[in-house]
């Protein structure tokens, strides 16, 4: 397994992924707290640094580049200063902005105030809801013209309204058309929000977390038997080939149609921040599938990547060199999954 995964990381290099979904700018305000405000019982943060980072679907793209792949982002940004800043961040990565559509809504911004390594408060500036027909039409036009150049597709759903039934139907239809015209198989991997799972019917794989899996399946997951049944329900509801449930400290569980459940234990040595961990998982997973890896191998690799990123603070990514170092290190365990 160790050698196979190392080889897989090499094969992922240069694979091109289309990321469709909700785009966010992550704004971090870093500082220190030495006193409580006399005006209200709240900490006074002495600001020492500010950062603007790629968030949401844009952070998925960032992870893809960090892991040695390439990506193009298709989604909505506002005609505003934050939209310009986001495009600058993409240009700094060498990523194309040709898939961005300027909508009437402002660019979504999440601001987190962090002091002494702890998040003090978060405030969001966003406008969610179904985009206009014109905006959806512009996105579909981009998909139609560019679909064939990609090796896999990621759907990054943060429930801001972009990933609706209409867009998903158009996207999956064009995936089928591309396969018929070119013979190219395009894995479609979805990081879903629980509402209306029928939106994703026909995707290759979905990656809900534990709570999302409970909501989507209508089940409480306490035991391994519960986990398997919930995964079976999700396969039935979505028509996917596989479902990967991420479970935090408990690792992950993968169920493919017609196969046993695979329990994949976490590899994290320490957890400092889970922000963006799901983005790392879906980026590594999709690059693995783009390199023709089986679902199981791609999931194991994604689990290892997640174990690295949760040891970092903030919206972090995993570098290809870090992943290779873990795979080649003595601490890597060959016991990476078991059948349930």
C-alpha positions in Angstrom: 0.0 0.0 0.0 2.8 2.4 0.9 4.5 2.1 -2.5 1.2 2.2 -4.3 0.2 5.5 -2.6 3.5 7.1 -3.3 3.2 6.1 -7.0 -0.4 7.5 -7.0 0.9 10.9 -5.7 3.3 11.0 -8.6 0.6 10.1 -11.1 -1.7 12.9 -9.7 0.8 15.6 -10.9 -0.6 17.8 -13.6 -4.1 16.3 -13.5 -6.7 19.0 -14.3 -9.7 19.4 -12.1 -12.8 21.5 -12.6 -14.2 22.9 -9.3 -17.8 24.1 -9.5 -19.4 25.7 -6.5 -19.6 28.4 -3.9 -16.6 30.8 -3.8 -15.5 32.4 -0.5 -12.8 34.8 0.6 -11.5 33.8 4.0 -10.4 36.9 6.0 -8.3 36.2 9.1 -7.6 38.8 11.7 -4.8 37.7 14.0 -4.0 39.3 17.3 -3.5 39.0 21.1 -5.8 39.4 24.0 -4.5 41.0 27.3 -7.7 42.5 28.7 -11.5 42.5 28.8 -13.3 45.5 27.4 -14.7 47.9 30.0 -17.6 48.5 27.7 -18.9 44.9 27.6 -17.7 41.5 28.9 -15.8 40.8 25.6 -12.0 40.4 24.9 -10.1 43.3 23.4 -8.1 42.0 20.4 -4.9 43.8 19.6 -4.6 43.2 15.9 -1.1 42.1 14.7 -1.8 40.7 11.2 -4.5 40.3 8.6 -4.7 37.7 5.8 -7.0 37.1 2.8 -7.2 33.5 1.7 -9.0 31.4 -0.8 -12.1 29.8 0.8 -14.9 27.5 -0.1 -14.5 26.1 -3.6 -11.5 28.4 -4.1 -9.8 26.6 -1.2 -10.4 23.3 -2.9 -8.6 24.7 -5.9 -5.8 25.9 -3.7 -5.4 22.3 -2.3 -5.3 20.9 -5.8 -2.4 23.1 -6.8 -0.6 22.4 -3.5 -0.9 18.6 -4.3 0.6 19.1 -7.7 -2.5 19.3 -9.8 -4.1 22.1 -11.8 -7.6 23.5 -11.5 -10.2 25.9 -12.9 -12.9 27.4 -10.7 -16.4 27.9 -12.0 -18.7 30.0 -9.7 -20.0 33.4 -8.9 -18.1 36.5 -7.6 -19.4 40.0 -7.0 -18.4 43.0 -8.9 -16.6 44.4 -5.9 -13.2 44.8 -4.2 -13.3 41.3 -2.7 -14.0 39.9 -6.1 -10.9 41.6 -7.4 -8.9 40.4 -4.4 -10.0 36.8 -5.1 -9.0 37.0 -8.7 -5.6 38.3 -7.6 -5.2 35.3 -5.2 -6.1 33.0 -8.1 -3.5 34.7 -10.4 -0.9 34.3 -7.7 -1.4 30.5 -7.9 -1.2 30.6 -11.7 -4.9 29.6 -11.9 -7.2 30.8 -14.7 -10.2 33.0 -13.9 -12.1 32.2 -17.1 -14.8 30.2 -15.2 -15.7 33.1 -12.9 -19.1 34.7 -13.5 -19.9 38.2 -12.0 -23.3 38.1 -10.4 -25.4 40.7 -8.7 -24.6 39.4 -5.2 -21.5 40.5 -3.3 -18.5 38.2 -3.0 -18.9 36.0 0.1 -16.5 36.9 2.9 -16.0 35.0 6.2 -14.0 37.0 8.7 -12.4 35.1 11.6 -10.8 36.9 14.5 -8.1 34.7 16.1 -6.1 35.4 19.3 -3.6 33.1 21.1 -4.4 30.4 18.5 -8.2 30.4 19.4 -11.0 31.8 17.3 -12.7 34.6 19.2 -15.5 35.4 16.8 -16.5 34.9 13.1 -18.8 37.2 11.1 -20.0 36.6 7.5 -20.9 38.9 4.7 -22.9 37.1 2.1 -26.0 36.9 0.1 -27.3 33.4 -0.7 -30.2 32.2 -2.8 -30.8 30.9 -6.3 -28.7 32.9 -8.9 -30.5 34.5 -11.8 -31.2 32.6 -15.0 -28.6 34.7 -16.8 -25.9 33.8 -14.3 -26.7 30.1 -14.4 -26.7 30.3 -18.2 -23.2 31.9 -18.2 -21.9 29.0 -16.0 -23.5 26.4 -18.2 -22.0 28.0 -21.3 -18.6 27.7 -19.7 -19.2 24.1 -18.8 -20.3 23.3 -22.4 -17.2 24.9 -24.0 -14.6 23.6 -21.6 -15.8 20.2 -20.1 -13.5 18.0 -22.2 -10.3 19.5 -21.0 -10.7 18.2 -17.4 -9.8 14.9 -15.8 -12.4 15.1 -12.9 -15.0 17.5 -11.6 -15.6 18.6 -8.0 -18.9 20.0 -6.7 -18.2 22.2 -3.7 -21.5 22.9 -2.1 -21.6 25.5 0.8 -25.3 26.0 0.4 -25.1 29.5 -0.9 -27.5 28.7 -3.8 -25.1 28.1 -6.7 -25.4 24.3 -6.6 -29.0 23.9 -7.4 -31.0 21.3 -9.2 -30.9 23.2 -12.5 -27.1 23.6 -12.6 -26.5 20.0 -11.5 -28.8 18.6 -14.1 -27.1 20.6 -16.8 -23.6 19.7 -15.6 -24.3 15.9 -15.4 -25.9 16.0 -18.8 -22.7 17.5 -20.2 -20.6 14.9 -18.4 -22.6 12.2 -20.2 -22.3 14.0 -23.6 -18.5 14.4 -23.1 -18.2 10.7 -22.4 -20.2 9.8 -25.5 -18.2 12.1 -27.8 -14.7 11.5 -26.5 -14.9 8.3 -24.5 -13.4 10.2 -21.6 -14.7 9.2 -18.1 -15.1 12.2 -15.8 -15.4 11.3 -12.1 -17.9 13.8 -10.5 -17.1 14.1 -6.7 -19.5 16.1 -4.5 -18.9 17.7 -1.1 -22.6 18.1 -0.3 -24.8 20.0 2.1 -27.7 17.8 3.3 -30.7 19.6 1.7 -32.2 18.0 -1.4 -29.7 15.1 -2.0 -31.6 14.3 -5.2 -29.6 17.2 -6.7 -26.6 14.9 -6.9 -28.2 11.9 -8.5 -25.8 10.4 -11.0 -22.6 11.8 -9.5 -19.7 9.3 -8.9 -19.1 9.8 -5.2 -20.3 12.1 -2.4 -18.4 13.0 0.8 -20.7 14.1 3.6 -19.4 14.4 7.1 -21.0 12.4 10.0 -23.7 15.0 10.8 -24.5 15.6 7.1 -24.8 11.8 6.5 -27.3 11.6 9.4 -29.4 14.4 8.0 -29.3 13.1 4.4 -30.1 9.5 5.4 -32.6 10.4 8.1 -30.7 8.1 10.5 -28.8 8.5 13.8 -25.4 6.9 13.3 -24.1 5.3 16.5 -22.8 1.9 15.5 -20.9 0.4 12.5 -24.2 -1.2 11.4 -25.8 2.2 11.5 -23.0 3.6 9.5 -23.3 1.0 6.8 -27.1 1.4 6.6 -26.8 5.1 6.3 -24.3 4.8 3.6 -26.6 2.3 1.8 -29.4 4.8 2.0 -27.2 7.6 0.5 -26.2 5.3 -2.4 -29.9 4.7 -3.1 -30.9 8.4 -2.8 -28.1 9.7 -5.0 -27.4 6.9 -7.4 -23.7 7.4 -6.8 -21.1 4.6 -7.2 -19.7 5.3 -3.7 -20.1 7.3 -0.6 -17.3 8.5 1.7 -18.4 9.6 5.2 -15.8 11.7 7.0 -16.0 11.2 10.8 -13.4 13.5 12.4 -11.4 11.6 15.0 -13.0 8.4 13.9 -11.5 8.7 10.4 -13.6 7.8 7.4 -15.9 5.1 6.1 -16.2 4.2 2.4 -19.0 2.2 0.8 -19.0 1.2 -2.8 -21.9 -0.4 -4.5 -21.7 -4.2 -4.1 -18.8 -4.1 -1.7 -18.2 -4.2 2.1 -17.8 -1.0 4.1 -14.2 0.1 4.5 -13.3 1.8 7.8 -10.3 4.1 7.5 -8.9 5.2 10.8 -7.6 8.8 11.2 -3.8 9.4 10.8 -3.8 12.8 12.6 -1.2 13.1 15.3 -2.7 16.4 16.7 -5.7 18.5 15.8 -5.4 22.2 16.0 -8.0 23.4 13.4 -10.4 21.5 11.2 -11.1 24.6 9.0 -10.9 23.5 5.4 -10.2 19.9 6.1 -13.1 18.8 3.9 -11.6 20.8 1.1 -8.4 18.9 1.5 -10.2 15.6 1.5 -12.1 16.2 -1.7 -9.1 17.7 -3.5 -6.9 14.7 -2.8 -9.7 12.2 -3.4 -10.5 13.8 -6.8 -6.9 13.9 -7.9 -6.5 10.3 -7.0 -9.6 9.4 -9.1 -8.4 11.6 -12.0 -5.2 9.4 -11.9 -7.4 6.3 -12.3 -7.0 5.1 -8.7 -9.7 2.8 -7.2 -12.0 4.5 -4.7 -10.4 2.8 -1.8 -6.8 4.0 -2.6 -8.0 7.5 -3.3 -9.9 7.6 0.0 -6.9 6.4 2.0 -4.7 9.0 0.4 -7.3 11.7 1.2 -7.5 10.6 4.8 -3.7 10.9 5.1 -3.8 14.4 3.6 -6.6 15.4 6.1 -4.5 14.1 8.9 -1.8 16.6 7.9 -4.0 19.6 7.4 -5.8 19.4 10.8 -2.4 19.9 12.4 -2.3 23.4 11.0 -4.1 26.6 12.1 -6.3 28.5 9.6 -7.5 27.7 6.1 -4.5 25.5 5.3 -3.5 23.3 2.5 -1.3 20.2 2.2 1.8 20.4 -0.1 2.6 17.5 -2.4 6.1 17.2 -0.7 4.4 16.9 2.8 2.2 14.1 1.6 5.2 12.3 0.1 7.2 12.8 3.2 4.5 11.2 5.4 4.1 8.3 2.9 7.9 7.7 2.9 8.4 8.2 6.6 8.8 5.5 9.3 5.7 6.7 11.1 3.4 5.7 8.1 1.2 2.7 9.0 0.4 0.0 6.5 -2.8 -0.7 8.4 -4.8 2.0 6.8 -8.2 0.5 6.5 -10.3 -2.5 7.6 -13.4 -4.2 6.3 -16.6 -4.0 8.3 
